[in-house]
């Protein structure tokens, strides 16, 4: 249970319209033709990219590494399709969403049902100080951090360093997905999803090792997969961990404000926007998860309320990696250095 925090008075800001559901409704509907086209082109290009990786090894391993970048992008785009299926936004049919979600989850090593449940909890609690820790990057307040012993502070500090997040983080993420949730209320389909995904992956890896060899498999596919997870963690961090990100105690927490002000509009170059399935428009997605990825930009352009979202560009998304603690009084995320200075000043 998160410790209660004290917050100071802040200046009022423009509100998200109360009728936002009606305003976003025209975009919260899947287009079967567009979804099928996106699925076919993404998976088709991914298969071509994987074959190209294997072929490139016979020419130059440097070429293989170079091709790992677009392959990682296609894996990310495949993950976004699974992500939409988990929200029920890729098809109007739940059965179609679940079938495609399982397949695309397998292609990205993700147990679909487990991820779907944890991600739904993330959406339901994003920006809520009293409901942190499920499906998000866990963040301590300054008060919580400085109330810990030196070992607890050291462990948290190490876990929030950019080096850890972007190197050990992808490994932790992969391992975490291999185990079912132990939390109370976890559904049986989550356990089944984890077991079937793990067994299927083990079988696929065994076949590929026999056909291609361990060295070929590891040096060909692993770099692309690692880059994909690396990029995903970086994107997810920048989407919620920025200086003025919305946080509030549960009693005053508001879903719409948390969605718009607690999720960034990460403006990426067009090619990166394509590979990431428009997920940089994260404020729209958090407000209305039923909007499919290919309609996020149109939804964003449809109403001024989306201009309330904090705007980040790629360089900003790198700078925010230093932010680590939530300053309860100023309602801002701060670095460890700034937190230490402010904590000492407050204690006199």
VMD Tcl script that draws the C-alpha trace (Angstrom):
set ca {
  {0.00 0.00 0.00}
  {1.42 3.36 -1.01}
  {2.04 5.84 1.80}
  {-0.23 8.90 1.88}
  {1.35 12.01 0.44}
  {0.81 15.70 0.93}
  {0.30 17.97 -2.04}
  {0.32 21.72 -2.36}
  {-2.08 24.09 -4.08}
  {-1.66 24.27 -7.85}
  {-3.02 26.72 -10.38}
  {-6.20 25.57 -12.14}
  {-5.77 24.33 -15.67}
  {-8.28 23.90 -18.52}
  {-10.43 20.84 -18.05}
  {-11.09 17.96 -20.38}
  {-14.71 18.39 -21.60}
  {-17.23 16.27 -19.72}
  {-18.65 15.00 -23.02}
  {-15.27 13.65 -24.20}
  {-16.75 10.18 -24.74}
  {-19.18 11.52 -27.32}
  {-16.44 13.57 -28.98}
  {-14.13 10.58 -29.37}
  {-16.82 8.02 -30.26}
  {-16.58 8.47 -34.08}
  {-12.97 7.25 -33.94}
  {-13.47 4.41 -31.46}
  {-14.50 1.89 -34.07}
  {-12.30 -0.58 -35.93}
  {-12.25 -0.70 -39.71}
  {-12.02 -4.35 -40.73}
  {-10.39 -3.59 -44.07}
  {-7.71 -1.35 -42.56}
  {-7.03 -3.81 -39.76}
  {-6.63 -6.75 -42.14}
  {-4.36 -4.71 -44.41}
  {-2.21 -3.59 -41.48}
  {-1.98 -7.12 -40.13}
  {-1.07 -8.64 -43.51}
  {1.53 -6.03 -44.40}
  {3.14 -6.00 -40.95}
  {3.41 -9.76 -40.52}
  {4.36 -10.20 -44.17}
  {7.17 -7.65 -43.90}
  {8.29 -9.21 -40.62}
  {8.66 -12.62 -42.28}
  {10.63 -11.01 -45.13}
  {12.84 -9.20 -42.60}
  {13.58 -12.41 -40.68}
  {14.53 -14.22 -43.89}
  {16.69 -11.25 -44.86}
  {18.49 -11.43 -41.51}
  {19.42 -15.05 -42.16}
  {20.48 -14.31 -45.74}
  {22.57 -11.30 -44.65}
  {24.73 -13.48 -42.40}
  {26.15 -15.09 -45.53}
  {27.19 -11.66 -46.81}
  {28.29 -9.75 -43.72}
  {27.33 -9.84 -40.07}
  {27.44 -6.04 -40.09}
  {24.66 -6.17 -42.67}
  {22.71 -8.48 -40.35}
  {23.06 -6.00 -37.50}
  {21.98 -3.16 -39.77}
  {18.88 -5.10 -40.81}
  {18.14 -5.73 -37.13}
  {16.91 -2.14 -36.83}
  {13.97 -2.35 -39.29}
  {13.25 -5.88 -38.04}
  {13.01 -4.52 -34.49}
  {10.65 -1.85 -35.80}
  {8.43 -4.50 -37.38}
  {8.41 -6.48 -34.14}
  {7.30 -3.30 -32.37}
  {4.54 -2.78 -34.94}
  {3.46 -6.40 -34.47}
  {3.34 -5.81 -30.72}
  {1.12 -2.75 -31.27}
  {-1.35 -4.94 -33.15}
  {-1.42 -7.32 -30.17}
  {-1.81 -4.28 -27.94}
  {-4.87 -3.11 -29.89}
  {-6.34 -6.63 -29.80}
  {-5.93 -6.60 -26.01}
  {-8.04 -3.43 -25.87}
  {-10.61 -4.91 -28.25}
  {-9.93 -2.11 -30.73}
  {-8.35 -3.90 -33.69}
  {-11.49 -5.78 -34.72}
  {-15.12 -5.39 -33.70}
  {-15.24 -9.12 -32.95}
  {-13.80 -10.18 -29.59}
  {-13.00 -13.61 -30.99}
  {-11.04 -12.08 -33.88}
  {-9.17 -9.83 -31.46}
  {-8.25 -12.77 -29.24}
  {-7.10 -15.00 -32.12}
  {-4.92 -12.31 -33.66}
  {-3.76 -11.23 -30.19}
  {-2.53 -14.73 -29.37}
  {-0.71 -15.05 -32.73}
  {0.95 -11.64 -32.59}
  {1.73 -12.24 -28.93}
  {3.52 -15.44 -29.87}
  {5.52 -13.59 -32.54}
  {6.66 -11.10 -29.90}
  {7.09 -13.68 -27.08}
  {4.16 -12.25 -25.11}
  {1.53 -14.29 -23.20}
  {-1.47 -12.44 -24.54}
  {-4.01 -12.94 -21.71}
  {-1.50 -12.10 -18.96}
  {-0.34 -8.96 -20.72}
  {-3.92 -7.91 -21.53}
  {-4.96 -8.07 -17.87}
  {-1.91 -6.23 -16.53}
  {-2.18 -3.55 -19.20}
  {-5.86 -3.01 -18.42}
  {-4.91 -2.43 -14.78}
  {-2.30 0.07 -15.93}
  {-4.93 2.04 -17.83}
  {-7.28 1.95 -14.86}
  {-4.68 3.31 -12.42}
  {-2.21 5.40 -14.42}
  {-1.32 8.53 -12.44}
  {-2.97 7.25 -9.25}
  {-0.48 7.53 -6.38}
  {-2.37 4.93 -4.35}
  {-2.48 2.28 -7.08}
  {1.05 2.11 -8.42}
  {3.00 -0.98 -9.36}
  {0.97 -2.99 -11.88}
  {1.85 -2.70 -15.54}
  {3.85 0.48 -15.05}
  {7.35 1.72 -14.20}
  {7.19 1.86 -10.43}
  {7.84 5.36 -9.10}
  {8.43 6.44 -5.51}
  {7.61 9.82 -4.06}
  {10.41 11.81 -2.44}
  {8.91 11.15 1.00}
  {8.78 7.40 0.38}
  {12.32 7.28 -0.98}
  {13.97 9.20 1.86}
  {12.05 7.22 4.47}
  {13.76 4.03 3.25}
  {17.00 2.65 4.65}
  {20.21 3.01 2.64}
  {19.81 -0.44 1.09}
  {16.26 0.27 -0.05}
  {17.34 3.60 -1.53}
  {20.28 1.96 -3.28}
  {18.09 -0.73 -4.83}
  {15.55 1.78 -6.11}
  {18.25 4.11 -7.39}
  {19.94 1.33 -9.35}
  {16.61 0.25 -10.85}
  {15.93 3.78 -12.10}
  {19.27 4.47 -13.77}
  {19.09 4.71 -17.59}
  {21.79 2.02 -17.85}
  {19.62 -0.44 -15.90}
  {16.36 0.49 -17.60}
  {17.74 0.10 -21.11}
  {20.06 -2.89 -20.63}
  {18.81 -5.07 -17.77}
  {15.27 -3.75 -18.27}
  {14.61 -5.71 -21.50}
  {15.94 -8.89 -19.88}
  {13.76 -8.38 -16.81}
  {10.74 -7.68 -19.01}
  {11.26 -10.92 -20.96}
  {11.72 -13.01 -17.79}
  {8.72 -11.38 -16.11}
  {6.48 -12.48 -18.96}
  {7.53 -16.11 -18.48}
  {5.78 -16.39 -15.11}
  {2.08 -16.12 -14.26}
  {0.89 -13.39 -11.94}
  {0.73 -14.28 -8.25}
  {-1.58 -11.40 -7.36}
  {-4.98 -12.07 -5.87}
  {-7.70 -12.36 -8.48}
  {-5.45 -13.45 -11.32}
  {-7.58 -15.39 -13.80}
  {-6.98 -18.95 -14.97}
  {-6.68 -17.82 -18.59}
  {-3.58 -15.84 -17.60}
  {-1.90 -18.99 -16.29}
  {-2.94 -20.90 -19.40}
  {-1.63 -18.09 -21.61}
  {1.78 -18.11 -19.92}
  {2.13 -21.91 -20.04}
  {1.05 -22.25 -23.69}
  {3.26 -19.36 -24.78}
  {6.28 -20.76 -22.96}
  {5.75 -24.29 -24.28}
  {5.21 -23.03 -27.84}
  {8.30 -20.86 -27.70}
  {10.39 -23.68 -26.30}
  {9.21 -25.94 -29.14}
  {9.89 -23.30 -31.79}
  {13.34 -22.56 -30.40}
  {14.19 -26.28 -30.29}
  {13.21 -26.68 -33.95}
  {15.15 -23.60 -35.03}
  {18.22 -24.73 -33.09}
  {18.14 -28.09 -34.87}
  {17.67 -26.47 -38.27}
  {19.83 -23.35 -37.96}
  {22.08 -23.99 -34.98}
  {22.25 -22.14 -31.68}
  {24.84 -19.59 -32.80}
  {22.91 -18.63 -35.92}
  {19.66 -18.28 -34.02}
  {21.14 -16.19 -31.21}
  {23.21 -13.89 -33.41}
  {20.46 -13.42 -35.99}
  {17.19 -13.01 -34.09}
  {18.25 -11.95 -30.59}
  {19.66 -8.50 -31.55}
  {16.44 -7.53 -33.33}
  {14.24 -8.74 -30.47}
  {16.42 -7.01 -27.88}
  {16.31 -3.73 -29.81}
  {12.53 -4.02 -30.04}
  {12.11 -4.44 -26.27}
  {14.74 -1.75 -25.65}
  {12.77 0.69 -27.80}
  {9.49 -0.33 -26.21}
  {10.76 0.38 -22.69}
  {12.15 3.74 -23.78}
  {8.84 4.67 -25.41}
  {6.80 3.57 -22.39}
  {9.05 5.56 -20.05}
  {8.74 8.75 -22.12}
  {4.98 8.30 -22.35}
  {4.47 8.57 -18.59}
  {7.69 9.68 -16.91}
  {8.09 13.36 -17.73}
  {8.45 16.38 -15.47}
  {4.84 17.58 -15.36}
  {3.19 14.17 -15.58}
  {-0.17 13.98 -13.80}
  {-0.18 12.22 -10.43}
  {-2.85 12.43 -7.73}
  {-4.08 10.60 -4.67}
  {-6.96 8.25 -5.39}
  {-9.59 10.55 -3.82}
  {-8.85 13.33 -6.29}
  {-7.63 11.21 -9.20}
  {-9.54 11.79 -12.43}
  {-9.42 9.32 -15.33}
  {-9.65 11.88 -18.13}
  {-7.09 14.25 -16.62}
  {-4.74 11.34 -15.95}
  {-5.09 10.21 -19.56}
  {-4.50 13.60 -21.18}
  {-2.01 15.14 -18.74}
  {-0.37 11.95 -17.54}
  {0.43 10.64 -21.02}
  {2.70 12.50 -23.40}
  {2.28 13.31 -27.07}
  {5.63 12.01 -28.27}
  {6.24 13.53 -31.71}
  {8.36 11.10 -33.69}
  {9.64 11.20 -37.27}
  {7.09 9.73 -39.68}
  {9.02 6.51 -40.23}
  {9.26 5.90 -36.47}
  {5.59 6.79 -36.08}
  {4.78 4.07 -38.62}
  {6.96 1.44 -36.95}
  {5.52 2.27 -33.52}
  {1.92 2.23 -34.68}
  {1.23 5.86 -33.70}
  {1.69 4.97 -30.03}
  {3.42 8.33 -29.54}
  {-0.12 9.75 -29.52}
  {-0.38 8.13 -26.13}
  {-2.69 10.73 -24.62}
  {-5.39 9.83 -27.13}
  {-4.89 6.13 -26.53}
  {-5.15 6.47 -22.75}
  {-8.30 8.54 -22.97}
  {-9.98 6.14 -25.40}
  {-8.29 2.71 -25.71}
  {-10.99 1.62 -28.17}
  {-9.52 3.89 -30.83}
  {-7.40 1.66 -33.14}
  {-3.82 2.75 -33.72}
  {-4.47 3.89 -37.27}
  {-7.12 6.40 -36.10}
  {-5.18 7.96 -33.22}
  {-3.80 10.85 -35.26}
  {-7.18 11.72 -36.75}
  {-8.70 11.64 -33.26}
  {-5.94 13.92 -31.96}
  {-6.63 16.45 -34.70}
  {-10.37 16.36 -34.08}
  {-10.62 18.43 -30.88}
  {-8.64 21.11 -28.95}
  {-8.77 19.07 -25.73}
  {-5.88 16.99 -27.01}
  {-3.70 20.11 -27.05}
  {-3.67 19.86 -23.25}
  {-1.29 16.91 -23.50}
  {2.42 17.57 -22.82}
  {4.41 17.45 -26.07}
  {7.77 15.68 -26.20}
  {10.17 15.16 -29.07}
  {12.84 12.49 -29.40}
  {15.57 14.54 -27.61}
  {13.12 15.24 -24.75}
  {12.40 11.52 -24.47}
  {16.10 10.96 -23.83}
  {16.35 13.74 -21.23}
  {13.43 12.44 -19.16}
  {15.35 9.23 -18.40}
  {17.04 11.09 -15.54}
  {13.71 11.70 -13.76}
  {13.25 9.27 -10.90}
  {11.14 10.59 -7.99}
  {7.82 12.39 -7.60}
  {8.01 15.66 -5.66}
  {4.69 15.73 -3.79}
  {4.79 19.43 -2.97}
  {5.66 20.72 -6.45}
  {3.81 17.93 -8.25}
  {6.72 17.21 -10.55}
  {9.02 14.34 -11.36}
  {12.59 15.20 -10.42}
  {16.05 13.70 -10.66}
  {17.81 12.13 -7.67}
  {20.14 15.13 -7.45}
  {17.31 17.68 -7.39}
  {15.35 15.56 -4.93}
  {18.30 15.41 -2.55}
  {18.79 19.19 -2.65}
  {15.11 19.89 -2.06}
  {14.82 17.31 0.70}
  {17.76 18.82 2.59}
  {16.32 22.33 2.16}
  {12.96 21.26 3.57}
  {14.59 19.68 6.61}
  {16.46 22.90 7.31}
}
mol new
graphics top color blue
foreach p $ca { graphics top sphere $p radius 0.5 }
foreach p [lrange $ca 0 end-1] q [lrange $ca 1 end] { graphics top cylinder $p $q radius 0.2 }
display resetview
